[in-house]
Amino acid sequence: MSEQKATNIHWHDGTVSRSEREASLSQKGCTIWMTGLSGSGKSTVAVVFEQALIHQGKHAYRLDGDNIRHGLNKNLGFSAEDRTENIRRIGEVAKLFADAGIIAVTSFISPYRSDRDLVRALHDEAGIPFLEVYVDAPLDVAEQRDPKGLYKKARAGEIKGFTGIDDPYEEPGNAELHLRTDQLSVDESVQKMLDLLGERNLLD
């Protein structure tokens, strides 16, 4: 799906550098990529994290998996191919936000390690910081939470290819931060993410 189909196109460089954009915002652009099972707490933590950044006077924007599927990716389903294209697209969007000097906060299940690694490589190639955050709650905890009732439907066979039930979730092997949301409060998780940005000098 990511094959280049358009022809006779040429990249048009501008005259404004990323460093100029970042200087105008007094911060550095980056992508915070939150991955984990449905019900692990990704969206909950991301909402509070975005708010905390805004309260600190930082420019941040949250890109949520379900929200993106209402618009940009509404033509994609949940097959392995569609999941890969979903992550590829949002990786490109997050990179654009970060290139503009914004702190892009993404919360996507993004179950396949290869897809996440491709997004990381996309950022690395552009010289844009990419921080993977593994939002980790054991499957039984995620099922107990089941905020959308999806696990119940998956167990009943009403949803096929559901991550953690009949489709795999591949844990990150090199995440910059591992959040055990069954052991940490939302505020504690957010503080660890803020600390990570501070350690990387991304809030200056």
Backbone as CSV, one residue per row, in Angstrom:
resi,resn,N_x,N_y,N_z,CA_x,CA_y,CA_z,C_x,C_y,C_z
1,MET,0.805,-1.206,0.000,0.000,0.000,0.000,0.842,1.261,0.000
2,SER,2.110,1.139,0.439,2.974,2.309,0.522,3.796,2.526,-0.744
3,GLU,3.485,1.763,-1.779,4.208,1.899,-3.043,3.993,3.296,-3.625
4,GLN,5.070,3.893,-4.131,4.975,5.212,-4.761,4.292,5.076,-6.119
5,LYS,3.080,5.644,-6.244,2.323,5.540,-7.494,2.363,6.822,-8.308
6,ALA,2.478,7.957,-7.630,2.491,9.231,-8.354,3.782,9.367,-9.149
7,THR,3.668,9.905,-10.349,4.843,10.133,-11.193,4.992,11.626,-11.464
8,ASN,6.166,12.001,-11.958,6.442,13.401,-12.289,6.267,14.324,-11.082
9,ILE,6.729,13.864,-9.940,6.677,14.702,-8.737,8.104,14.944,-8.263
10,HIS,8.307,16.073,-7.648,9.648,16.469,-7.198,9.545,17.111,-5.816
11,TRP,10.470,16.758,-4.927,10.499,17.346,-3.590,10.880,18.819,-3.699
12,HIS,10.118,19.690,-3.038,10.366,21.127,-3.087,10.804,21.604,-1.707
13,ASP,12.096,21.868,-1.553,12.618,22.347,-0.280,12.180,23.781,-0.026
14,GLY,11.935,24.085,1.267,11.626,25.454,1.664,12.871,26.138,2.193
15,THR,12.711,27.339,2.688,13.858,28.092,3.207,13.860,28.162,4.737
16,VAL,12.792,27.655,5.369,12.715,27.662,6.833,13.222,26.319,7.344
17,SER,14.227,26.359,8.199,14.796,25.122,8.734,14.010,24.665,9.967
18,ARG,14.198,23.407,10.335,13.544,22.904,11.543,14.025,23.666,12.771
19,SER,15.307,23.981,12.801,15.847,24.700,13.960,15.204,26.084,14.094
20,GLU,14.885,26.720,12.966,14.202,28.015,13.022,12.789,27.861,13.584
21,ARG,12.101,26.807,13.152,10.753,26.564,13.671,10.803,26.298,15.168
22,GLU,11.766,25.476,15.579,11.882,25.151,16.991,12.252,26.375,17.815
23,ALA,13.103,27.216,17.273,13.488,28.438,17.991,12.286,29.355,18.180
24,SER,11.419,29.406,17.187,10.242,30.279,17.290,9.261,29.775,18.339
25,LEU,9.327,28.457,18.642,8.421,27.860,19.629,9.097,27.641,20.978
26,SER,10.405,27.856,21.035,11.193,27.627,22.252,11.053,26.187,22.747
27,GLN,11.100,25.243,21.829,11.074,23.825,22.179,11.584,23.021,21.002
28,LYS,11.736,21.729,21.202,12.193,20.837,20.137,11.055,19.894,19.745
29,GLY,10.877,19.705,18.456,9.870,18.781,17.980,10.320,17.342,18.169
30,CYS,9.379,16.466,18.454,9.680,15.052,18.619,8.381,14.264,18.541
31,THR,8.510,12.962,18.447,7.347,12.082,18.475,7.447,11.151,19.672
32,ILE,6.391,11.133,20.470,6.261,10.202,21.577,5.290,9.123,21.114
33,TRP,5.785,7.917,20.913,4.966,6.843,20.337,4.549,5.875,21.447
34,MET,3.280,5.964,21.853,2.754,5.111,22.918,2.103,3.874,22.297
35,THR,2.577,2.720,22.705,2.077,1.451,22.171,1.698,0.522,23.314
36,GLY,0.701,-0.299,23.081,0.273,-1.251,24.100,-1.093,-1.812,23.761
37,LEU,-1.503,-2.797,24.521,-2.796,-3.441,24.303,-3.956,-2.458,24.463
38,SER,-5.075,-2.785,23.858,-6.304,-2.062,24.147,-6.591,-2.202,25.640
39,GLY,-6.905,-1.090,26.291,-7.164,-1.133,27.718,-5.933,-0.991,28.587
40,SER,-4.767,-0.803,27.962,-3.538,-0.659,28.748,-3.418,0.721,29.389
41,GLY,-4.172,1.679,28.873,-4.133,3.035,29.439,-3.496,4.060,28.530
42,LYS,-3.218,3.696,27.286,-2.538,4.611,26.360,-3.278,5.940,26.225
43,SER,-4.535,5.868,25.863,-5.295,7.092,25.597,-5.477,7.912,26.864
44,THR,-5.741,7.232,27.977,-5.931,7.937,29.253,-4.685,8.717,29.632
45,VAL,-3.532,8.055,29.546,-2.265,8.711,29.895,-1.939,9.807,28.881
46,ALA,-2.196,9.541,27.601,-1.870,10.517,26.556,-2.651,11.812,26.742
47,VAL,-3.916,11.708,27.116,-4.746,12.903,27.324,-4.164,13.780,28.436
48,VAL,-3.794,13.155,29.543,-3.259,13.920,30.679,-1.863,14.439,30.358
49,PHE,-1.081,13.654,29.638,0.269,14.072,29.241,0.212,15.294,28.332
50,GLU,-0.674,15.269,27.351,-0.824,16.420,26.458,-1.208,17.662,27.256
51,GLN,-2.148,17.505,28.181,-2.582,18.637,29.001,-1.439,19.184,29.837
52,ALA,-0.626,18.276,30.397,0.511,18.705,31.217,1.501,19.513,30.386
53,LEU,1.753,19.087,29.156,2.670,19.821,28.278,2.122,21.210,27.965
54,ILE,0.840,21.283,27.653,0.219,22.577,27.342,0.301,23.503,28.547
55,HIS,0.080,22.971,29.741,0.156,23.782,30.962,1.568,24.295,31.207
56,GLN,2.558,23.595,30.663,3.946,24.052,30.772,4.309,25.034,29.662
57,GLY,3.326,25.373,28.835,3.571,26.313,27.746,4.174,25.677,26.514
58,LYS,4.096,24.344,26.412,4.648,23.642,25.263,3.557,23.406,24.219
59,HIS,3.997,23.279,22.987,3.080,23.009,21.884,3.071,21.506,21.637
60,ALA,1.927,20.882,21.870,1.803,19.438,21.725,0.477,19.109,21.056
61,TYR,0.451,17.965,20.389,-0.796,17.521,19.764,-0.892,16.010,19.876
62,ARG,-2.052,15.556,20.336,-2.284,14.131,20.560,-2.969,13.508,19.347
63,LEU,-2.391,12.426,18.869,-2.938,11.666,17.747,-3.383,10.308,18.291
64,ASP,-4.705,10.111,18.337,-5.271,8.917,18.950,-5.716,7.919,17.887
65,GLY,-5.497,6.636,18.150,-5.800,5.602,17.175,-7.228,5.620,16.676
66,ASP,-8.189,5.626,17.582,-9.597,5.634,17.172,-9.954,6.922,16.447
67,ASN,-9.438,8.048,16.935,-9.753,9.338,16.300,-9.266,9.383,14.859
68,ILE,-8.054,8.877,14.629,-7.492,8.893,13.274,-8.320,8.016,12.334
69,ARG,-8.884,6.943,12.859,-9.702,6.055,12.030,-11.068,6.662,11.698
70,HIS,-11.409,7.775,12.311,-12.632,8.486,11.942,-12.414,9.392,10.731
71,GLY,-11.163,9.670,10.405,-10.882,10.584,9.307,-9.837,10.061,8.359
72,LEU,-8.597,10.416,8.619,-7.492,10.076,7.724,-7.479,8.605,7.327
73,ASN,-7.714,7.726,8.284,-7.587,6.286,8.027,-8.926,5.559,8.078
74,LYS,-10.001,6.264,7.762,-11.316,5.628,7.852,-11.530,4.553,6.785
75,ASN,-10.672,4.511,5.783,-10.800,3.482,4.737,-9.994,2.224,5.059
76,LEU,-9.438,2.145,6.268,-8.626,0.989,6.651,-9.342,0.136,7.685
77,GLY,-9.198,-1.169,7.553,-9.762,-2.097,8.524,-8.691,-2.575,9.483
78,PHE,-8.789,-3.850,9.896,-7.870,-4.366,10.903,-7.123,-5.616,10.431
79,SER,-7.042,-5.799,9.115,-6.189,-6.866,8.595,-4.737,-6.477,8.861
80,ALA,-3.834,-7.450,8.757,-2.413,-7.154,8.973,-1.935,-6.072,8.011
81,GLU,-2.378,-6.153,6.750,-1.969,-5.150,5.756,-2.493,-3.773,6.112
82,ASP,-3.765,-3.703,6.530,-4.357,-2.413,6.885,-3.733,-1.849,8.161
83,ARG,-3.405,-2.704,9.104,-2.743,-2.229,10.323,-1.389,-1.596,9.979
84,THR,-0.665,-2.254,9.085,0.636,-1.727,8.669,0.485,-0.373,7.990
85,GLU,-0.499,-0.250,7.112,-0.717,1.031,6.424,-1.187,2.091,7.404
86,ASN,-2.005,1.712,8.372,-2.469,2.639,9.408,-1.272,3.251,10.142
87,ILE,-0.345,2.405,10.535,0.830,2.879,11.275,1.767,3.670,10.372
88,ARG,1.911,3.244,9.128,2.763,3.993,8.199,2.250,5.422,8.034
89,ARG,0.946,5.556,7.827,0.376,6.892,7.629,0.555,7.771,8.855
90,ILE,0.239,7.223,10.018,0.332,8.058,11.217,1.789,8.368,11.538
91,GLY,2.695,7.457,11.165,4.112,7.745,11.340,4.537,8.940,10.513
92,GLU,4.036,9.018,9.292,4.338,10.163,8.415,3.737,11.445,8.981
93,VAL,2.506,11.356,9.493,1.849,12.535,10.055,2.586,13.019,11.299
94,ALA,2.939,12.078,12.180,3.669,12.450,13.394,4.993,13.117,13.049
95,LYS,5.661,12.597,12.025,6.939,13.180,11.604,6.748,14.625,11.139
96,LEU,5.654,14.885,10.429,5.373,16.253,9.973,5.146,17.185,11.161
97,PHE,4.370,16.723,12.128,4.133,17.542,13.326,5.464,17.845,14.018
98,ALA,6.277,16.803,14.202,7.554,16.980,14.895,8.487,17.892,14.106
99,ASP,8.471,17.775,12.792,9.296,18.634,11.945,8.888,20.097,12.088
100,ALA,7.604,20.314,12.391,7.099,21.678,12.593,7.439,22.211,13.986
101,GLY,8.092,21.374,14.812,8.475,21.809,16.148,7.484,21.431,17.227
102,ILE,6.471,20.653,16.863,5.440,20.230,17.801,5.856,18.924,18.479
103,ILE,5.411,18.725,19.716,5.576,17.441,20.382,4.368,16.592,19.998
104,ALA,4.580,15.612,19.117,3.497,14.745,18.651,3.370,13.569,19.615
105,VAL,2.175,13.410,20.174,1.908,12.341,21.134,0.955,11.350,20.477
106,THR,1.417,10.160,20.164,0.564,9.177,19.503,0.214,8.047,20.452
107,SER,-1.027,7.594,20.389,-1.440,6.430,21.189,-2.145,5.449,20.262
108,PHE,-1.387,4.431,19.853,-1.849,3.411,18.927,-1.445,2.042,19.458
109,ILE,-2.311,1.064,19.325,-1.927,-0.291,19.710,-0.658,-0.671,18.970
110,SER,-0.611,-0.385,17.682,0.557,-0.686,16.828,1.210,-2.000,17.240
111,PRO,0.517,-3.116,16.994,0.928,-4.393,17.576,2.183,-5.029,16.991
112,TYR,2.575,-4.616,15.777,3.682,-5.305,15.118,4.988,-4.522,15.264
113,ARG,5.999,-5.188,15.777,7.291,-4.546,16.023,7.892,-3.983,14.736
114,SER,7.732,-4.696,13.633,8.319,-4.239,12.368,7.710,-2.914,11.927
115,ASP,6.407,-2.727,12.166,5.755,-1.467,11.795,6.289,-0.310,12.630
116,ARG,6.434,-0.551,13.925,6.969,0.495,14.800,8.409,0.814,14.448
117,ASP,9.183,-0.213,14.112,10.581,0.004,13.737,10.690,0.825,12.458
118,LEU,9.751,0.622,11.538,9.757,1.419,10.307,9.495,2.888,10.600
119,VAL,8.587,3.157,11.538,8.309,4.548,11.911,9.528,5.158,12.602
120,ARG,10.181,4.379,13.442,11.406,4.855,14.097,12.461,5.203,13.044
121,ALA,12.622,4.314,12.058,13.614,4.541,11.008,13.277,5.783,10.197
122,LEU,11.991,6.008,9.962,11.540,7.195,9.243,11.982,8.464,9.972
123,HIS,11.823,8.458,11.300,12.238,9.616,12.102,13.760,9.725,12.154
124,ASP,14.434,8.601,12.336,15.897,8.617,12.406,16.497,9.199,11.124
125,GLU,15.928,8.799,10.005,16.429,9.273,8.722,16.297,10.791,8.609
126,ALA,15.237,11.335,9.216,15.002,12.777,9.164,15.687,13.517,10.314
127,GLY,16.328,12.781,11.211,16.990,13.412,12.350,16.022,13.943,13.391
128,ILE,14.857,13.310,13.492,13.811,13.747,14.418,13.740,12.760,15.586
129,PRO,13.778,13.249,16.823,13.718,12.352,17.980,12.424,11.530,17.993
130,PHE,12.571,10.240,18.251,11.454,9.309,18.324,11.592,8.527,19.618
131,LEU,10.619,8.646,20.488,10.670,7.985,21.784,9.496,7.019,21.900
132,GLU,9.816,5.743,21.987,8.771,4.722,22.098,8.466,4.476,23.573
133,VAL,7.177,4.520,23.908,6.733,4.294,25.280,5.838,3.056,25.292
134,TYR,6.287,2.028,25.966,5.514,0.788,26.072,4.562,0.916,27.256
135,VAL,3.288,1.093,26.952,2.267,1.208,27.989,1.780,-0.214,28.271
136,ASP,2.248,-0.748,29.370,2.143,-2.182,29.634,1.178,-2.473,30.771
137,ALA,0.113,-3.189,30.428,-0.776,-3.766,31.435,-0.989,-5.219,31.038
138,PRO,-0.861,-6.150,31.963,-1.087,-7.555,31.625,-2.455,-7.746,30.985
139,LEU,-2.559,-8.758,30.130,-3.799,-8.995,29.402,-4.992,-9.114,30.341
140,ASP,-4.829,-9.803,31.473,-5.978,-9.970,32.374,-6.430,-8.637,32.956
141,VAL,-5.482,-7.726,33.180,-5.835,-6.398,33.687,-6.553,-5.598,32.601
142,ALA,-6.016,-5.647,31.392,-6.654,-4.938,30.276,-8.075,-5.460,30.054
143,GLU,-8.247,-6.773,30.180,-9.584,-7.353,30.009,-10.526,-6.926,31.128
144,GLN,-10.015,-6.825,32.337,-10.849,-6.373,33.456,-11.304,-4.934,33.243
145,ARG,-10.414,-4.118,32.703,-10.775,-2.721,32.432,-11.777,-2.660,31.275
146,ASP,-11.405,-3.237,30.151,-12.241,-3.339,28.944,-13.161,-2.133,28.772
147,PRO,-12.596,-0.909,28.668,-13.429,0.305,28.647,-14.398,0.378,27.469
148,LYS,-14.080,-0.285,26.380,-14.944,-0.229,25.196,-15.755,-1.513,24.997
149,GLY,-15.579,-2.471,25.900,-16.289,-3.735,25.773,-15.802,-4.605,24.629
150,LEU,-14.588,-4.345,24.156,-14.084,-5.047,22.981,-13.586,-6.452,23.305
151,TYR,-12.973,-6.622,24.465,-12.491,-7.954,24.832,-13.664,-8.919,24.979
152,LYS,-14.729,-8.425,25.584,-15.923,-9.258,25.765,-16.445,-9.725,24.407
153,LYS,-16.475,-8.796,23.439,-16.944,-9.152,22.099,-15.973,-10.114,21.418
154,ALA,-14.670,-9.882,21.617,-13.669,-10.761,21.000,-13.761,-12.172,21.572
155,ARG,-13.939,-12.282,22.884,-14.057,-13.596,23.523,-15.313,-14.324,23.044
156,ALA,-16.345,-13.540,22.688,-17.605,-14.126,22.221,-17.572,-14.423,20.726
157,GLY,-16.431,-14.101,20.073,-16.301,-14.362,18.650,-16.951,-13.324,17.763
158,GLU,-17.351,-12.191,18.365,-18.004,-11.131,17.595,-17.000,-10.228,16.889
159,ILE,-15.755,-10.250,17.347,-14.686,-9.484,16.710,-13.560,-10.449,16.377
160,LYS,-13.155,-10.472,15.127,-12.077,-11.345,14.695,-10.777,-10.551,14.556
161,GLY,-9.655,-11.204,14.787,-8.359,-10.552,14.640,-8.111,-9.493,15.690
162,PHE,-8.586,-9.734,16.921,-8.435,-8.737,17.981,-7.104,-8.934,18.700
163,THR,-6.325,-7.867,18.791,-4.995,-7.945,19.390,-5.056,-8.453,20.826
164,GLY,-4.239,-9.448,21.105,-4.170,-10.024,22.438,-5.040,-11.247,22.599
165,ILE,-6.017,-11.422,21.706,-6.908,-12.576,21.772,-6.597,-13.541,20.627
166,ASP,-6.905,-13.147,19.395,-6.565,-14.020,18.266,-5.666,-13.327,17.250
167,ASP,-5.036,-12.257,17.673,-4.012,-11.599,16.863,-2.900,-11.180,17.822
168,PRO,-1.640,-11.304,17.433,-0.551,-11.097,18.389,-0.253,-9.627,18.689
169,TYR,0.292,-9.404,19.877,0.915,-8.116,20.195,2.388,-8.399,20.454
170,GLU,3.246,-7.750,19.694,4.687,-7.957,19.817,5.279,-6.851,20.685
171,GLU,5.734,-7.217,21.858,6.255,-6.235,22.809,7.498,-5.535,22.252
172,PRO,7.659,-4.258,22.554,8.860,-3.536,22.111,10.118,-4.143,22.713
173,GLY,11.160,-4.138,21.923,12.436,-4.641,22.410,13.394,-3.531,22.798
174,ASN,13.077,-2.301,22.382,14.007,-1.186,22.647,13.266,0.103,22.991
175,ALA,12.159,-0.019,23.707,11.396,1.180,24.089,12.228,2.077,25.005
176,GLU,12.073,3.380,24.817,12.778,4.343,25.681,12.169,4.394,27.083
177,LEU,10.894,3.985,27.191,10.232,4.018,28.499,9.232,2.872,28.580
178,HIS,9.218,2.196,29.713,8.296,1.082,29.973,7.405,1.480,31.140
179,LEU,6.115,1.690,30.869,5.172,2.088,31.904,4.302,0.903,32.289
180,ARG,4.392,0.461,33.528,3.501,-0.584,34.030,2.279,0.100,34.628
181,THR,1.247,0.241,33.832,0.076,0.998,34.281,-0.792,0.225,35.273
182,ASP,-0.466,-1.040,35.509,-1.136,-1.763,36.591,-0.474,-1.472,37.929
183,GLN,0.678,-0.804,37.888,1.416,-0.487,39.103,1.556,1.021,39.337
184,LEU,1.391,1.806,38.269,1.553,3.253,38.357,0.208,3.952,38.174
185,SER,0.036,5.083,38.853,-1.155,5.902,38.622,-0.970,6.660,37.313
186,VAL,-2.034,7.257,36.825,-1.943,8.062,35.607,-0.946,9.197,35.808
187,ASP,-1.039,9.887,36.932,-0.135,11.013,37.192,1.318,10.560,37.273
188,GLU,1.557,9.402,37.875,2.922,8.890,37.957,3.449,8.542,36.568
189,SER,2.587,7.980,35.729,2.988,7.644,34.362,3.331,8.901,33.580
190,VAL,2.493,9.923,33.731,2.729,11.187,33.025,4.038,11.814,33.482
191,GLN,4.312,11.762,34.770,5.548,12.355,35.276,6.771,11.638,34.710
192,LYS,6.695,10.322,34.566,7.818,9.575,33.991,8.043,9.987,32.532
193,MET,6.962,10.290,31.817,7.097,10.730,30.432,7.694,12.137,30.373
194,LEU,7.265,13.002,31.266,7.847,14.348,31.330,9.335,14.271,31.691
195,ASP,9.671,13.386,32.617,11.074,13.207,33.008,11.907,12.741,31.810
196,LEU,11.344,11.843,31.015,12.052,11.351,29.841,12.351,12.487,28.873
197,LEU,11.361,13.329,28.611,11.579,14.471,27.719,12.642,15.403,28.290
198,GLY,12.593,15.606,29.602,13.593,16.462,30.232,14.985,15.889,30.117
199,GLU,15.117,14.590,30.324,16.422,13.939,30.215,16.996,14.048,28.806
200,ARG,16.123,14.078,27.813,16.553,14.181,26.418,16.666,15.632,25.946
201,ASN,16.482,16.565,26.879,16.577,18.009,26.568,15.596,18.426,25.464
202,LEU,14.391,17.841,25.516,13.379,18.142,24.504,12.354,19.162,24.981
203,LEU,12.512,19.651,26.215,11.588,20.653,26.729,12.226,22.025,26.822
204,ASP,13.484,22.160,26.332,14.211,23.431,26.413,13.736,24.385,25.331
